[in-house]
Amino acid sequence: MFYQIPLTRTRFTEGLKYLSNVAECFWLITDASIIAKSLKDKSYFITIDS
């Protein structure tokens, strides 16, 4: 299952949803999404690995 941030239309997995709920770090997904969107012109498909 995928989830989506409405403002940025970024999709993320159940694992990230679980992490954001348990660690209370939804901001991390949002920040990574904004950075990825800024790199969109350089590549069509972007992943952010930690």
Phi, psi and omega in degrees: 000143178245149175244163183222140171274115186301319184295316183258351182058032177275134177260144177215164189272173177299325179299316177291326176297316178298312180302314182295327178285314184289314183269359182052051183232044177300332178302328181294319178294318180296314179298315179297323179296317180295319178296316179298320179297326179290338178268000186303325181291340182273334182204145180287323183242122183235135172240149175239116183251145178237000000 
